[in-house]
Amino acid sequence: MTDLFWLMAVTLGPVILAGAIIYALMRQRRLRPDEQRRSDAAARELYQQDENADTRHLGGRS
């Protein structure tokens, strides 16, 4: 009985994992150009805010 359990675990485990990965890849979608532009602009804004942040109290730039 234990051998049957391990046989099922070793054969079905990778099959289920591969199925989950394939499902996730199929559900993933590319951003439309306008969504991509908004995402890039938001990321640039966050980086700019980080660059302008006052980090002296943390031992950062003066």
Rosetta silent file (secondary structure, phi, psi, omega in degrees, C-alpha in Angstrom):
SEQUENCE: MTDLFWLMAVTLGPVILAGAIIYALMRQRRLRPDEQRRSDAAARELYQQDENADTRHLGGRS
SCORE:     score description
SCORE:     0.000 S_00000001
   1 L     0.000  -39.945  179.645    0.000    0.000    0.000 S_00000001
   2 H   -65.366  -37.623  178.762    2.851    2.378    0.826 S_00000001
   3 H   -63.774  -38.825  178.579    4.455    1.637   -2.531 S_00000001
   4 H   -64.378  -40.951  178.090    1.241    2.543   -4.326 S_00000001
   5 H   -59.736  -48.355 -178.709    1.075    5.844   -2.434 S_00000001
   6 H   -67.493  -35.395  176.033    4.633    6.788   -3.434 S_00000001
   7 H   -60.952  -44.665  179.082    4.021    5.688   -7.029 S_00000001
   8 H   -65.667  -41.590 -178.704    1.005    8.013   -7.186 S_00000001
   9 H   -64.585  -42.047 -176.651    2.911   10.852   -5.486 S_00000001
  10 H   -74.200  -30.874 -179.387    5.894   10.562   -7.819 S_00000001
  11 H   -90.375  -43.128 -176.676    3.797   10.318  -10.995 S_00000001
  12 H   -80.315  -29.800 -179.790    0.852   12.591  -10.243 S_00000001
  13 H   -56.433  -55.505  178.698    2.787   15.302   -8.403 S_00000001
  14 H   -64.080  -33.440  178.607    4.789   16.501  -11.415 S_00000001
  15 H   -65.559  -44.470  178.902    1.756   16.162  -13.692 S_00000001
  16 H   -65.794  -42.259  178.495   -0.349   18.355  -11.402 S_00000001
  17 H   -62.075  -45.782  178.165    2.500   20.861  -11.021 S_00000001
  18 H   -61.204  -40.998  177.997    3.007   21.044  -14.803 S_00000001
  19 H   -62.068  -40.878  178.932   -0.740   21.529  -15.266 S_00000001
  20 H   -65.902  -40.578  178.728   -0.776   24.394  -12.775 S_00000001
  21 H   -65.680  -45.049  179.109    2.181   26.082  -14.491 S_00000001
  22 H   -62.212  -42.162  178.514    0.608   25.688  -17.941 S_00000001
  23 H   -60.956  -44.840 -179.651   -2.703   27.046  -16.641 S_00000001
  24 H   -64.151  -40.323  179.320   -0.987   30.096  -15.119 S_00000001
  25 H   -67.046  -35.676  179.269    0.931   30.781  -18.345 S_00000001
  26 H   -71.597  -30.556 -179.103   -2.238   30.536  -20.409 S_00000001
  27 H   -80.389  -18.857 -178.693   -4.100   32.945  -18.096 S_00000001
  28 L   -69.548  137.866  179.441   -1.332   35.542  -18.213 S_00000001
  29 L  -128.035  155.379  177.228   -2.042   38.367  -20.625 S_00000001
  30 L   -82.165  149.458  176.511    0.008   41.161  -22.095 S_00000001
  31 L   -75.676  144.832  173.449   -0.786   44.748  -21.204 S_00000001
  32 L   -70.101  159.182 -177.521   -2.336   46.916  -23.889 S_00000001
  33 H   -54.817  -40.674 -179.691   -0.105   49.802  -25.033 S_00000001
  34 H   -68.958  -36.344  176.472   -2.049   52.394  -23.007 S_00000001
  35 H   -66.023  -38.982  179.463   -1.892   50.190  -19.893 S_00000001
  36 H   -64.851  -41.607  178.779    1.844   49.719  -20.415 S_00000001
  37 H   -63.119  -43.325  179.097    2.388   53.490  -20.710 S_00000001
  38 H   -63.997  -40.890  178.950    0.431   54.131  -17.488 S_00000001
  39 H   -63.700  -44.705  178.818    2.384   51.424  -15.687 S_00000001
  40 H   -63.103  -41.747 -179.994    5.711   52.846  -16.873 S_00000001
  41 H   -64.609  -40.635  179.327    4.694   56.387  -15.885 S_00000001
  42 H   -65.914  -39.312  178.420    3.650   55.235  -12.410 S_00000001
  43 H   -65.323  -42.723  178.353    6.946   53.379  -11.950 S_00000001
  44 H   -61.572  -40.635  179.670    8.933   56.458  -13.039 S_00000001
  45 H   -63.519  -41.997  178.358    6.956   58.584  -10.584 S_00000001
  46 H   -64.763  -41.625  177.564    7.696   56.175   -7.736 S_00000001
  47 H   -63.322  -39.096  179.440   11.404   56.122   -8.592 S_00000001
  48 H   -66.002  -41.590  177.374   11.420   59.934   -8.691 S_00000001
  49 H   -62.042  -38.812  178.978    9.715   60.133   -5.297 S_00000001
  50 H   -66.258  -40.337  178.948   12.330   57.738   -3.924 S_00000001
  51 H   -65.009  -34.564 -177.561   15.151   59.841   -5.371 S_00000001
  52 H   -86.822   -6.005 -175.648   13.683   62.988   -3.807 S_00000001
  53 L   -66.232  142.961  176.530   13.031   61.379   -0.414 S_00000001
  54 L   -86.558  108.133 -177.157   14.813   62.840    2.597 S_00000001
  55 L  -111.350   19.494 -179.615   16.713   59.895    4.075 S_00000001
  56 H   -60.680  -38.785 -178.820   19.018   61.821    6.425 S_00000001
  57 H   -68.010  -15.571  177.371   17.272   60.399    9.479 S_00000001
  58 H  -100.155    4.901 -178.423   18.080   56.920    8.166 S_00000001
  59 L    85.124   18.882 -178.199   21.740   57.733    7.595 S_00000001
  60 L   -89.606 -153.402 -178.532   21.232   58.320    3.890 S_00000001
  61 L   -59.469  152.241  176.827   22.111   61.226    1.606 S_00000001
  62 L  -100.050    0.000    0.000   22.271   64.664    3.063 S_00000001
